[in-house]
Amino acid sequence: MSIAIEQSDTELTFTQVLDAPRELLFKVFSESEHVKQWWGPEGWMMPVCTIDFRPGGTWLYCIRNADGEEHWAKAVYREIVLPERIVFTDNMVDAGGSPIEGLPPKRVTVTFDDVDGKTRLRVHVQLESAADLKKLVDMGFARHFPETLQHLEQHLDGVSK
C-alpha cells in the first residue's frame, strides 16, 4: 500500500489508490457499521460510532486503546456529493460531546475519484493556522492517520466488491 502525504503550512493531504469502486468506498465512509470496523490507528478500536449522514448531520465517535485510553470526536457534515465528495468539520470533544479547549478543529474533505475501476482516495485536512497544524502533527496525527487508511484497505478486502 502506498500513501502519498503532502503538507503545507495549514494543510495535510493523504492520497491513496484503492482496489475498490468509489461507490463502495463512499459507502464504507458513510455507514457506521463499516466505519467502526476500520477507523483509528493501530491498536485502537471504535466502541462508539453514530452517524447522521446528511448535510448538517453529525458523526460522534470514540476510539479506545487496550489500556482504556479514549479519544472522542464529533464531526458535522457540511457537504455530501454521492459518490464523489464528503466534507465535514471534525473536533476533539469530551464524552459528552463538548469541544475540548486548545485542540484545533479540522475541516476535512474526502474525495473519491474513479481510476479504471479503482478509486483514488484523497483526504484533505485543513486547519486555521500553522500553529494548529503543528499541534495536530505533534499529537501524532500525520503519523497515525496512514494506519487508519491501512485498516480501511484491510476492511475493503473483506467487503464484497
N, C-alpha and C positions, 0 to 999 in steps of 0.2 A: 504494500500500500504506500502510495506516495502522496503526501500532503504538502502543498506549497503554502508558505506563510510569508505574508508581506506585512510590514509595519511602517507607519508614518508617525508623525507627532501625536496624533489623536485617534489613529485607527489601526486595527488589526484585521487582516483578511486571511481566511483559511480556504484553500481551494483543493478539491479532490475529484477525480473521476471515478464513479462507482458503477459496477456492472449490474444496473437495475434501471428499469424505465422510470422516468421522472414522476409519473402518476403514483407509482408505488412509493418512491422516496417521499413525495409530498404527503402521502398517507401516513408513513411512519413518523413524520414530523408533527402530524396534526391530531393523532388519536392517542389518548393516554395509555391504552393497553399496549401500544407499541413503544411510546416514549419511555415509559418506566422500565422497559427491558434493556435500553441501551444508553440512556443519558447519564453522564457522570464519568469521572476519571477512574482509573484502575483502582480496585479495592473499595469502591463506593457502590451503594445500591440506592434505589429510589422508592422509599416506602409510601410517599405521598405524591400524587400527581393528579391534579384535577384541571381539566382543560375545557374552557368555554370558547370553542374555536369559531370566532366571528370578530369582525372589527369592533373594538370596544370591549370584547370579552377578555377574560383573564386566564392565566395559567399559573397556578400555585403549586410549587413543588418543594420537596425536601430530599436532599441526598444525605446518606449516613454511611460512615465507615464502620469497620469491625469493632473499633473502640467505643462506638456510640456517639462520636462527634457528628454534629448535624450542621448543615448549611441550608437555610431556607431562601427561596427567591420567589418573586411574584413578577410576572410579565403581563403586559397589556398589549393585545394585538391591535396594531394600527392600520395594517393593510394586508389583505389576503387576495391573491390573484391565482386561482387554480389553473394549472399545476405549475405556475411559474415563480411565484414570489410570496414570501411571508415576511412582514415587517412587524417588529414588536419592540417595546422598551422593557428592559429587564432590570430589576432592583433586588439587592440583597435585603431580606426582611427578617423579622423575628418570627417565632412560631405563630404569632397572632396576625401576621401579615403587615405589620408596621415597618416602614423603612428603617434601616439601621444607619444612624448618623455616621458620616465620614466615609461611607462606602459609595463609590461612584455609580450612578445609573448608566446603563448602556443602551444604545439604540442598535438593534440587530436586524440586518437584512439578509435573509436566506433566499438565494436564487437557485433554480433548478433548470439547467439548460440541456436539451436533448443533444447527444453526440452519438449518432449512429446506434441508437438503442440503449446506449449507456447514458448516464447523467453526470454533467459537470455540476457539482455542488459547490456553491460559494457562500461562505458565512462571513459577512462583513460586520465588524463590531466597531461602533463609533462612540467616542467619549467626548465630553465637552472641552477638555483641556489636556495638555501634555502631562500635567501633574496627575490627573485622573487616570490616564493610560499607564503612567509609571506605577501608580498604586495597584492597578489591576495586574500588571505584569509582576510586580513584587509579590502579589498574593499567589502567583503561580499559574495564572490563567493561560498564558501563552504556552506554557509547558504542559499543562494538563488537558487543555481542550482537544489536542490531537488524539489523546487517549479516548475521549468521548467519541470522536469520529471513527476510531478503530472499533469501538463497541458497536457503532452504527453498522459498519461494514459486516461485522460478525452476525449481527441481528438479521441483516438482509439475506445472509446465506441460509437462514432458517425459514425465511418467509417465501411463500410461493410467488414466483415472478411470472 
